[in-house]
Amino acid sequence: MSIRAQASCQPTLRAVLSIVIAALSLIASPASGRAQPLQLPTGKVVLTVSGAISRTNAGGVANFDMKMLEALPNTTVTTATAWTDGPQTFDGVKLIDLLTYLRAKNMSVMAYALNDYSVAIPEEDLHATTVLIAYRRNGQYMSIASKGPLWIIYPDSLGSKDVQSRMIWQLRTLEVGPE
Amino acid sequence: MSIVRKYWAAFAVTLIFAGALGLSTYLLVKNSTALSQAQRSTSWLAAQLELEYFRTLSLLDAFYSQDPEVSADSVRERFEIFESRINTIATGEEGSELRTTKNYQPLMDLLVPAVAKIQLALNGLDSANPSQHVAVRKLLTALGHPIQAWTMGVLLHNQALETLRSSYYPVLGALLGVISAGSILIWMLSQAIIKAEAFAHTEHMARERADHANRAKDTFLAIASHEFRTPLNAIIGFSELLRSRAHALTEDSRNRFLEDIISSGRQLSRIINDTLNMSKISTGKLTLKLEPVDIRSILNDCVSALQSGAKDVGVILAAHMPSDAIQVLADAVWLNQAITNIVSNAIRFTTSGERVDVRCHQRGESVVLEVVDRGIGIPETELHHVTKPFYQVQNVLDRERGGLGLGLAIANGVIEAHGGNLTISSAVGQGTVVSVSLPTVRSQDGWAQARKAQIDVNQF
């Protein structure tokens, strides 16, 4: 099976704005000494980020609903996986973008799934390749039964059991490594 | 390259053998690794299916027993996770191994419609409705036994595979044994080839030497018969002349013819002697009668015997001798012959008016004789050949100087038989120096040894 992987950024106007705001807040934060607080989720919480992050919205953690995730810069990855038939197109937010957005003080994370599976994602992966928190597969939201709602996707995984082990599905929680 | 061409079959067999061994080892190791991975993967997937089934069941029971921590949503979520396990087996490469297992299809035929039914039932969950609990539970428990049976089948199958995999190890060991044996075999084969090649080479060299010796002997025979015929023709010719024309010849003519006959006879006799001597030397049948002699007396005898002949061709022959006697243990007759050969050779190759000097002096435990001429010299490439009997004969084909040319070869043989050695240095156009070194007899012990040696030799 051939592997096709492509990643492209399609920043919407909103995403551009959020980057500008993030950049501005980066400049402003040393003066204010406090990070700008994160908005509150309005829908069902699909992802909780805990640990060494500066921007939170609920008692030291950052809760995201699907809308909030979709508001972040969108990235598309097309790739084949060991659990699907043929190339699949995944839409989502890059883990590194999410961590930057939350002003993480460490780029390595532990990921936990709904089914209690957990795996460590090392910082090197974030720099070496596109590690995507996918929320749509082939344009559709993913149900829990089809490994959703969130699925960590690596663009080139068929050859490596190690990489496959990090492609955690039914992702629910990210714990950012110690400061 | 030629060796590869010659033994191509051996090389091909070796290559095929090594290739087959390498390939089978590689495949065995690869299979074993792949099998182990597949086992782990299929066991894990099957076990997860069963696990999620039981989690769903126990969560359902907790929900209906009014557990405040368990919501309808959490039951639905758990069931979806169970469903995702089914999908993981049903789609993608990871589950492909399991889709070929026994009873997979009947299980799926059971699971897929049941899941749809249960999903519908889960939509309107009410923890206060025990009959609903019974209905949903019935739907779920109908799946329990088939799932457990199938999972057990997968685990048992994997256990069998594990047994198969562990049976690879003795095969791998045997293969390693075959590889080592094969390597030794290949090494032995290469040794055999090297030996065969060396033998063929030796044989080739021996044949070449034999061919060379044969050619040399043929040439020798051709020249020798020519050399024999020349004086014989003279003897026969002059004798016939004397018989048929005796009355018509003057006294002077008769005497001249008789002189020619005698000198031809002597020449013939010398040639035959040379040939016989050479034959004795080259077959190792030279027997020496050793006794202590003063080398000076032998040199004097030789020089005086050759003096008149030298004068005839205008060569000045001079001997330079020390005043003290130098004793050597030698066969006087053979040594005389050897030195005569060397000196007469020098005279023969020296042009009229030039000199030949014979010197003699003691150097340590040896006496050194030098015969120095200012003759035509010997080219450097020929130097080490001139003491070989047949080689000289070969070269005599374009002879200007006549004779069999065995002189130096005989001298060399005689000197070596005396425990001495003969060396020649020469420059073309400047002359030649033949040096002979012989051990001397100096001490009383030496004399005793000499006498003993003499007795030993005489006993034969």
Interface residues (C-beta under 8 A of the other chain):
Chain A: M1 T81 A82 W83 T84 D85 L114 N115 S143 I144 A145 S146 K147 L158 K161 Q164 W169 Q170
Chain B: Q37 E52 E77 E80 I81 E83 S84 N87 T88 T91 G92 E93 E94 G95
